[in-house]
Amino acid sequence: MRMETVSDNRVQEFRERILAAGAGNAALQIRGGGSKHWYGQAPHGAVLDTRAYAGILAYDP
């Protein structure tokens, strides 16, 4: 049996926000640390902050 983790909950939250934006034809600004916000076109849309989903979740060398 697999236990649900915090990262699973976070992914589900992201999924719901992305699906809702798609259904409403709304733009999303997916942002991590914001270091590349200047790349390409000017950012627009509601911010989907992904900083909470960081780090190594699994490592199997």
PyMOL Python script that loads the backbone (N, CA, C, O; Angstrom):
from pymol import cmd

cmd.read_pdbstr("""\
ATOM      1  N   MET A   1       0.852  -1.180   0.000  1.00  0.00           N
ATOM      2  CA  MET A   1       0.000   0.000   0.000  1.00  0.00           C
ATOM      3  C   MET A   1       0.897   1.242   0.000  1.00  0.00           C
ATOM      4  O   MET A   1       1.870   1.302   0.752  1.00  0.00           O
ATOM      5  N   ARG A   2       0.586   2.198  -0.811  1.00  0.00           N
ATOM      6  CA  ARG A   2       1.383   3.416  -0.942  1.00  0.00           C
ATOM      7  C   ARG A   2       0.759   4.534  -0.120  1.00  0.00           C
ATOM      8  O   ARG A   2      -0.440   4.793  -0.211  1.00  0.00           O
ATOM      9  N   MET A   3       1.578   5.183   0.674  1.00  0.00           N
ATOM     10  CA  MET A   3       1.106   6.318   1.468  1.00  0.00           C
ATOM     11  C   MET A   3       1.170   7.584   0.620  1.00  0.00           C
ATOM     12  O   MET A   3       2.132   7.782  -0.122  1.00  0.00           O
ATOM     13  N   GLU A   4       0.184   8.419   0.718  1.00  0.00           N
ATOM     14  CA  GLU A   4       0.189   9.690   0.012  1.00  0.00           C
ATOM     15  C   GLU A   4       1.150  10.636   0.717  1.00  0.00           C
ATOM     16  O   GLU A   4       1.149  10.732   1.944  1.00  0.00           O
ATOM     17  N   THR A   5       1.961  11.327  -0.055  1.00  0.00           N
ATOM     18  CA  THR A   5       2.951  12.225   0.523  1.00  0.00           C
ATOM     19  C   THR A   5       2.581  13.677   0.263  1.00  0.00           C
ATOM     20  O   THR A   5       1.653  13.974  -0.490  1.00  0.00           O
ATOM     21  N   VAL A   6       3.323  14.572   0.897  1.00  0.00           N
ATOM     22  CA  VAL A   6       3.118  16.004   0.693  1.00  0.00           C
ATOM     23  C   VAL A   6       3.342  16.354  -0.765  1.00  0.00           C
ATOM     24  O   VAL A   6       2.608  17.170  -1.322  1.00  0.00           O
ATOM     25  N   SER A   7       4.356  15.743  -1.402  1.00  0.00           N
ATOM     26  CA  SER A   7       4.622  16.044  -2.807  1.00  0.00           C
ATOM     27  C   SER A   7       3.468  15.582  -3.688  1.00  0.00           C
ATOM     28  O   SER A   7       3.165  16.234  -4.687  1.00  0.00           O
ATOM     29  N   ASP A   8       2.815  14.471  -3.343  1.00  0.00           N
ATOM     30  CA  ASP A   8       1.645  14.024  -4.090  1.00  0.00           C
ATOM     31  C   ASP A   8       0.532  15.067  -4.007  1.00  0.00           C
ATOM     32  O   ASP A   8      -0.133  15.358  -5.001  1.00  0.00           O
ATOM     33  N   ASN A   9       0.338  15.623  -2.817  1.00  0.00           N
ATOM     34  CA  ASN A   9      -0.683  16.657  -2.634  1.00  0.00           C
ATOM     35  C   ASN A   9      -0.348  17.888  -3.453  1.00  0.00           C
ATOM     36  O   ASN A   9      -1.231  18.495  -4.059  1.00  0.00           O
ATOM     37  N   ARG A  10       0.914  18.255  -3.474  1.00  0.00           N
ATOM     38  CA  ARG A  10       1.356  19.436  -4.214  1.00  0.00           C
ATOM     39  C   ARG A  10       1.119  19.229  -5.712  1.00  0.00           C
ATOM     40  O   ARG A  10       0.641  20.135  -6.396  1.00  0.00           O
ATOM     41  N   VAL A  11       1.448  18.052  -6.216  1.00  0.00           N
ATOM     42  CA  VAL A  11       1.237  17.751  -7.630  1.00  0.00           C
ATOM     43  C   VAL A  11      -0.248  17.808  -7.959  1.00  0.00           C
ATOM     44  O   VAL A  11      -0.623  18.315  -9.016  1.00  0.00           O
ATOM     45  N   GLN A  12      -1.088  17.305  -7.087  1.00  0.00           N
ATOM     46  CA  GLN A  12      -2.535  17.353  -7.290  1.00  0.00           C
ATOM     47  C   GLN A  12      -3.026  18.798  -7.333  1.00  0.00           C
ATOM     48  O   GLN A  12      -3.881  19.135  -8.152  1.00  0.00           O
ATOM     49  N   GLU A  13      -2.493  19.660  -6.455  1.00  0.00           N
ATOM     50  CA  GLU A  13      -2.859  21.083  -6.471  1.00  0.00           C
ATOM     51  C   GLU A  13      -2.458  21.726  -7.800  1.00  0.00           C
ATOM     52  O   GLU A  13      -3.234  22.473  -8.396  1.00  0.00           O
ATOM     53  N   PHE A  14      -1.229  21.425  -8.260  1.00  0.00           N
ATOM     54  CA  PHE A  14      -0.769  21.953  -9.551  1.00  0.00           C
ATOM     55  C   PHE A  14      -1.697  21.494 -10.665  1.00  0.00           C
ATOM     56  O   PHE A  14      -2.105  22.283 -11.517  1.00  0.00           O
ATOM     57  N   ARG A  15      -2.021  20.214 -10.646  1.00  0.00           N
ATOM     58  CA  ARG A  15      -2.889  19.634 -11.685  1.00  0.00           C
ATOM     59  C   ARG A  15      -4.233  20.345 -11.735  1.00  0.00           C
ATOM     60  O   ARG A  15      -4.714  20.698 -12.812  1.00  0.00           O
ATOM     61  N   GLU A  16      -4.837  20.553 -10.575  1.00  0.00           N
ATOM     62  CA  GLU A  16      -6.136  21.215 -10.509  1.00  0.00           C
ATOM     63  C   GLU A  16      -6.070  22.645 -11.040  1.00  0.00           C
ATOM     64  O   GLU A  16      -6.954  23.080 -11.778  1.00  0.00           O
ATOM     65  N   ARG A  17      -5.024  23.369 -10.663  1.00  0.00           N
ATOM     66  CA  ARG A  17      -4.872  24.752 -11.147  1.00  0.00           C
ATOM     67  C   ARG A  17      -4.654  24.797 -12.648  1.00  0.00           C
ATOM     68  O   ARG A  17      -5.199  25.665 -13.329  1.00  0.00           O
ATOM     69  N   ILE A  18      -3.861  23.868 -13.170  1.00  0.00           N
ATOM     70  CA  ILE A  18      -3.582  23.831 -14.604  1.00  0.00           C
ATOM     71  C   ILE A  18      -4.841  23.467 -15.385  1.00  0.00           C
ATOM     72  O   ILE A  18      -5.140  24.084 -16.407  1.00  0.00           O
ATOM     73  N   LEU A  19      -5.572  22.476 -14.910  1.00  0.00           N
ATOM     74  CA  LEU A  19      -6.812  22.082 -15.584  1.00  0.00           C
ATOM     75  C   LEU A  19      -7.849  23.202 -15.550  1.00  0.00           C
ATOM     76  O   LEU A  19      -8.539  23.438 -16.542  1.00  0.00           O
ATOM     77  N   ALA A  20      -7.960  23.893 -14.417  1.00  0.00           N
ATOM     78  CA  ALA A  20      -8.912  25.002 -14.299  1.00  0.00           C
ATOM     79  C   ALA A  20      -8.539  26.138 -15.244  1.00  0.00           C
ATOM     80  O   ALA A  20      -9.408  26.736 -15.879  1.00  0.00           O
ATOM     81  N   ALA A  21      -7.246  26.432 -15.334  1.00  0.00           N
ATOM     82  CA  ALA A  21      -6.801  27.486 -16.249  1.00  0.00           C
ATOM     83  C   ALA A  21      -7.093  27.093 -17.696  1.00  0.00           C
ATOM     84  O   ALA A  21      -7.536  27.922 -18.491  1.00  0.00           O
ATOM     85  N   GLY A  22      -6.849  25.846 -18.028  1.00  0.00           N
ATOM     86  CA  GLY A  22      -7.117  25.365 -19.386  1.00  0.00           C
ATOM     87  C   GLY A  22      -8.596  25.414 -19.718  1.00  0.00           C
ATOM     88  O   GLY A  22      -8.976  25.809 -20.821  1.00  0.00           O
ATOM     89  N   ALA A  23      -9.428  25.016 -18.776  1.00  0.00           N
ATOM     90  CA  ALA A  23     -10.876  25.022 -19.001  1.00  0.00           C
ATOM     91  C   ALA A  23     -11.403  26.440 -19.168  1.00  0.00           C
ATOM     92  O   ALA A  23     -12.353  26.672 -19.916  1.00  0.00           O
ATOM     93  N   GLY A  24     -10.784  27.388 -18.471  1.00  0.00           N
ATOM     94  CA  GLY A  24     -11.220  28.780 -18.554  1.00  0.00           C
ATOM     95  C   GLY A  24     -10.448  29.583 -19.583  1.00  0.00           C
ATOM     96  O   GLY A  24     -10.623  30.797 -19.690  1.00  0.00           O
ATOM     97  N   ASN A  25      -9.579  28.898 -20.354  1.00  0.00           N
ATOM     98  CA  ASN A  25      -8.746  29.552 -21.363  1.00  0.00           C
ATOM     99  C   ASN A  25      -7.948  30.712 -20.752  1.00  0.00           C
ATOM    100  O   ASN A  25      -7.793  31.761 -21.377  1.00  0.00           O
ATOM    101  N   ALA A  26      -7.446  30.516 -19.536  1.00  0.00           N
ATOM    102  CA  ALA A  26      -6.688  31.536 -18.815  1.00  0.00           C
ATOM    103  C   ALA A  26      -5.197  31.214 -18.870  1.00  0.00           C
ATOM    104  O   ALA A  26      -4.803  30.048 -18.862  1.00  0.00           O
ATOM    105  N   ALA A  27      -4.383  32.247 -18.926  1.00  0.00           N
ATOM    106  CA  ALA A  27      -2.931  32.073 -18.956  1.00  0.00           C
ATOM    107  C   ALA A  27      -2.408  31.776 -17.557  1.00  0.00           C
ATOM    108  O   ALA A  27      -2.927  32.278 -16.560  1.00  0.00           O
ATOM    109  N   LEU A  28      -1.372  30.951 -17.506  1.00  0.00           N
ATOM    110  CA  LEU A  28      -0.667  30.674 -16.253  1.00  0.00           C
ATOM    111  C   LEU A  28       0.799  31.056 -16.432  1.00  0.00           C
ATOM    112  O   LEU A  28       1.393  30.823 -17.485  1.00  0.00           O
ATOM    113  N   GLN A  29       1.357  31.633 -15.408  1.00  0.00           N
ATOM    114  CA  GLN A  29       2.777  31.960 -15.378  1.00  0.00           C
ATOM    115  C   GLN A  29       3.415  30.991 -14.392  1.00  0.00           C
ATOM    116  O   GLN A  29       3.385  31.209 -13.181  1.00  0.00           O
ATOM    117  N   ILE A  30       3.995  29.915 -14.928  1.00  0.00           N
ATOM    118  CA  ILE A  30       4.604  28.904 -14.073  1.00  0.00           C
ATOM    119  C   ILE A  30       5.972  29.422 -13.660  1.00  0.00           C
ATOM    120  O   ILE A  30       6.831  29.690 -14.500  1.00  0.00           O
ATOM    121  N   ARG A  31       6.161  29.561 -12.340  1.00  0.00           N
ATOM    122  CA  ARG A  31       7.376  30.189 -11.840  1.00  0.00           C
ATOM    123  C   ARG A  31       7.980  29.386 -10.703  1.00  0.00           C
ATOM    124  O   ARG A  31       7.298  28.976  -9.764  1.00  0.00           O
ATOM    125  N   GLY A  32       9.293  29.174 -10.823  1.00  0.00           N
ATOM    126  CA  GLY A  32      10.054  28.547  -9.748  1.00  0.00           C
ATOM    127  C   GLY A  32      10.708  29.651  -8.947  1.00  0.00           C
ATOM    128  O   GLY A  32      10.041  30.364  -8.199  1.00  0.00           O
ATOM    129  N   GLY A  33      12.003  29.791  -9.103  1.00  0.00           N
ATOM    130  CA  GLY A  33      12.740  30.834  -8.404  1.00  0.00           C
ATOM    131  C   GLY A  33      12.663  32.188  -9.082  1.00  0.00           C
ATOM    132  O   GLY A  33      13.059  33.196  -8.497  1.00  0.00           O
ATOM    133  N   GLY A  34      12.158  32.227 -10.313  1.00  0.00           N
ATOM    134  CA  GLY A  34      12.006  33.486 -11.028  1.00  0.00           C
ATOM    135  C   GLY A  34      13.284  33.979 -11.693  1.00  0.00           C
ATOM    136  O   GLY A  34      13.335  35.123 -12.145  1.00  0.00           O
ATOM    137  N   SER A  35      14.318  33.140 -11.764  1.00  0.00           N
ATOM    138  CA  SER A  35      15.597  33.583 -12.318  1.00  0.00           C
ATOM    139  C   SER A  35      15.554  33.789 -13.832  1.00  0.00           C
ATOM    140  O   SER A  35      16.422  34.472 -14.377  1.00  0.00           O
ATOM    141  N   LYS A  36      14.579  33.223 -14.516  1.00  0.00           N
ATOM    142  CA  LYS A  36      14.496  33.355 -15.978  1.00  0.00           C
ATOM    143  C   LYS A  36      13.229  34.098 -16.413  1.00  0.00           C
ATOM    144  O   LYS A  36      12.783  33.929 -17.548  1.00  0.00           O
ATOM    145  N   HIS A  37      12.654  34.902 -15.546  1.00  0.00           N
ATOM    146  CA  HIS A  37      11.414  35.600 -15.883  1.00  0.00           C
ATOM    147  C   HIS A  37      11.597  36.561 -17.049  1.00  0.00           C
ATOM    148  O   HIS A  37      10.620  36.930 -17.701  1.00  0.00           O
ATOM    149  N   TRP A  38      12.802  36.963 -17.315  1.00  0.00           N
ATOM    150  CA  TRP A  38      13.091  37.900 -18.387  1.00  0.00           C
ATOM    151  C   TRP A  38      13.279  37.213 -19.732  1.00  0.00           C
ATOM    152  O   TRP A  38      13.351  37.888 -20.758  1.00  0.00           O
ATOM    153  N   TYR A  39      13.359  35.875 -19.751  1.00  0.00           N
ATOM    154  CA  TYR A  39      13.581  35.111 -20.980  1.00  0.00           C
ATOM    155  C   TYR A  39      12.363  35.188 -21.894  1.00  0.00           C
ATOM    156  O   TYR A  39      11.244  34.958 -21.435  1.00  0.00           O
ATOM    157  N   GLY A  40      12.546  35.501 -23.154  1.00  0.00           N
ATOM    158  CA  GLY A  40      11.443  35.465 -24.117  1.00  0.00           C
ATOM    159  C   GLY A  40      10.451  36.585 -23.920  1.00  0.00           C
ATOM    160  O   GLY A  40      10.837  37.726 -23.667  1.00  0.00           O
ATOM    161  N   GLN A  41       9.191  36.270 -24.033  1.00  0.00           N
ATOM    162  CA  GLN A  41       8.121  37.262 -23.919  1.00  0.00           C
ATOM    163  C   GLN A  41       7.897  37.674 -22.472  1.00  0.00           C
ATOM    164  O   GLN A  41       8.280  36.972 -21.536  1.00  0.00           O
ATOM    165  N   ALA A  42       7.270  38.823 -22.317  1.00  0.00           N
ATOM    166  CA  ALA A  42       6.940  39.304 -20.966  1.00  0.00           C
ATOM    167  C   ALA A  42       5.972  38.321 -20.309  1.00  0.00           C
ATOM    168  O   ALA A  42       5.003  37.894 -20.938  1.00  0.00           O
ATOM    169  N   PRO A  43       6.227  37.957 -19.043  1.00  0.00           N
ATOM    170  CA  PRO A  43       5.331  37.017 -18.362  1.00  0.00           C
ATOM    171  C   PRO A  43       3.951  37.624 -18.132  1.00  0.00           C
ATOM    172  O   PRO A  43       3.820  38.812 -17.836  1.00  0.00           O
ATOM    173  N   HIS A  44       2.934  36.795 -18.272  1.00  0.00           N
ATOM    174  CA  HIS A  44       1.567  37.230 -17.988  1.00  0.00           C
ATOM    175  C   HIS A  44       0.753  36.037 -17.498  1.00  0.00           C
ATOM    176  O   HIS A  44       1.147  34.885 -17.681  1.00  0.00           O
ATOM    177  N   GLY A  45      -0.355  36.319 -16.892  1.00  0.00           N
ATOM    178  CA  GLY A  45      -1.218  35.273 -16.359  1.00  0.00           C
ATOM    179  C   GLY A  45      -1.036  35.116 -14.864  1.00  0.00           C
ATOM    180  O   GLY A  45      -0.148  35.721 -14.262  1.00  0.00           O
ATOM    181  N   ALA A  46      -1.880  34.304 -14.279  1.00  0.00           N
ATOM    182  CA  ALA A  46      -1.821  34.031 -12.844  1.00  0.00           C
ATOM    183  C   ALA A  46      -0.570  33.217 -12.540  1.00  0.00           C
ATOM    184  O   ALA A  46      -0.238  32.288 -13.276  1.00  0.00           O
ATOM    185  N   VAL A  47       0.114  33.557 -11.473  1.00  0.00           N
ATOM    186  CA  VAL A  47       1.349  32.868 -11.101  1.00  0.00           C
ATOM    187  C   VAL A  47       1.034  31.515 -10.464  1.00  0.00           C
ATOM    188  O   VAL A  47       0.224  31.419  -9.542  1.00  0.00           O
ATOM    189  N   LEU A  48       1.690  30.478 -10.975  1.00  0.00           N
ATOM    190  CA  LEU A  48       1.660  29.152 -10.363  1.00  0.00           C
ATOM    191  C   LEU A  48       3.059  28.938  -9.804  1.00  0.00           C
ATOM    192  O   LEU A  48       3.974  28.561 -10.536  1.00  0.00           O
ATOM    193  N   ASP A  49       3.221  29.176  -8.517  1.00  0.00           N
ATOM    194  CA  ASP A  49       4.520  29.127  -7.857  1.00  0.00           C
ATOM    195  C   ASP A  49       4.882  27.679  -7.548  1.00  0.00           C
ATOM    196  O   ASP A  49       4.157  26.991  -6.830  1.00  0.00           O
ATOM    197  N   THR A  50       6.003  27.220  -8.092  1.00  0.00           N
ATOM    198  CA  THR A  50       6.416  25.830  -7.915  1.00  0.00           C
ATOM    199  C   THR A  50       7.565  25.673  -6.922  1.00  0.00           C
ATOM    200  O   THR A  50       8.112  24.578  -6.792  1.00  0.00           O
ATOM    201  N   ARG A  51       7.943  26.740  -6.220  1.00  0.00           N
ATOM    202  CA  ARG A  51       9.084  26.666  -5.299  1.00  0.00           C
ATOM    203  C   ARG A  51       8.888  25.653  -4.182  1.00  0.00           C
ATOM    204  O   ARG A  51       9.867  25.076  -3.709  1.00  0.00           O
ATOM    205  N   ALA A  52       7.679  25.422  -3.755  1.00  0.00           N
ATOM    206  CA  ALA A  52       7.446  24.472  -2.663  1.00  0.00           C
ATOM    207  C   ALA A  52       7.734  23.037  -3.090  1.00  0.00           C
ATOM    208  O   ALA A  52       7.965  22.169  -2.248  1.00  0.00           O
ATOM    209  N   TYR A  53       7.720  22.789  -4.400  1.00  0.00           N
ATOM    210  CA  TYR A  53       8.008  21.455  -4.930  1.00  0.00           C
ATOM    211  C   TYR A  53       9.456  21.466  -5.397  1.00  0.00           C
ATOM    212  O   TYR A  53       9.733  21.659  -6.581  1.00  0.00           O
ATOM    213  N   ALA A  54      10.373  21.258  -4.465  1.00  0.00           N
ATOM    214  CA  ALA A  54      11.794  21.350  -4.785  1.00  0.00           C
ATOM    215  C   ALA A  54      12.569  20.284  -4.044  1.00  0.00           C
ATOM    216  O   ALA A  54      12.085  19.701  -3.074  1.00  0.00           O
ATOM    217  N   GLY A  55      13.755  20.042  -4.504  1.00  0.00           N
ATOM    218  CA  GLY A  55      14.635  19.095  -3.845  1.00  0.00           C
ATOM    219  C   GLY A  55      14.568  17.725  -4.489  1.00  0.00           C
ATOM    220  O   GLY A  55      13.818  17.498  -5.438  1.00  0.00           O
ATOM    221  N   ILE A  56      15.346  16.842  -3.968  1.00  0.00           N
ATOM    222  CA  ILE A  56      15.413  15.481  -4.476  1.00  0.00           C
ATOM    223  C   ILE A  56      14.351  14.649  -3.785  1.00  0.00           C
ATOM    224  O   ILE A  56      14.353  14.525  -2.560  1.00  0.00           O
ATOM    225  N   LEU A  57      13.452  14.082  -4.556  1.00  0.00           N
ATOM    226  CA  LEU A  57      12.380  13.271  -3.990  1.00  0.00           C
ATOM    227  C   LEU A  57      12.739  11.802  -3.946  1.00  0.00           C
ATOM    228  O   LEU A  57      12.296  11.071  -3.060  1.00  0.00           O
ATOM    229  N   ALA A  58      13.546  11.367  -4.907  1.00  0.00           N
ATOM    230  CA  ALA A  58      13.968   9.978  -4.931  1.00  0.00           C
ATOM    231  C   ALA A  58      15.320   9.914  -5.633  1.00  0.00           C
ATOM    232  O   ALA A  58      15.551  10.626  -6.610  1.00  0.00           O
ATOM    233  N   TYR A  59      16.188   9.086  -5.147  1.00  0.00           N
ATOM    234  CA  TYR A  59      17.502   8.935  -5.758  1.00  0.00           C
ATOM    235  C   TYR A  59      17.907   7.474  -5.702  1.00  0.00           C
ATOM    236  O   TYR A  59      18.006   6.885  -4.626  1.00  0.00           O
ATOM    237  N   ASP A  60      18.138   6.897  -6.870  1.00  0.00           N
ATOM    238  CA  ASP A  60      18.548   5.506  -6.956  1.00  0.00           C
ATOM    239  C   ASP A  60      19.714   5.429  -7.933  1.00  0.00           C
ATOM    240  O   ASP A  60      19.507   5.298  -9.140  1.00  0.00           O
ATOM    241  N   PRO A  61      20.936   5.508  -7.416  1.00  0.00           N
ATOM    242  CA  PRO A  61      22.098   5.570  -8.313  1.00  0.00           C
ATOM    243  C   PRO A  61      22.214   4.369  -9.149  1.00  0.00           C
ATOM    244  O   PRO A  61      23.138   4.265  -9.956  1.00  0.00           O
TER     245      PRO A  61
END
""", "prot")
cmd.dss("prot")
cmd.show_as("cartoon", "prot")
cmd.util.cbc("prot")
cmd.orient("prot")
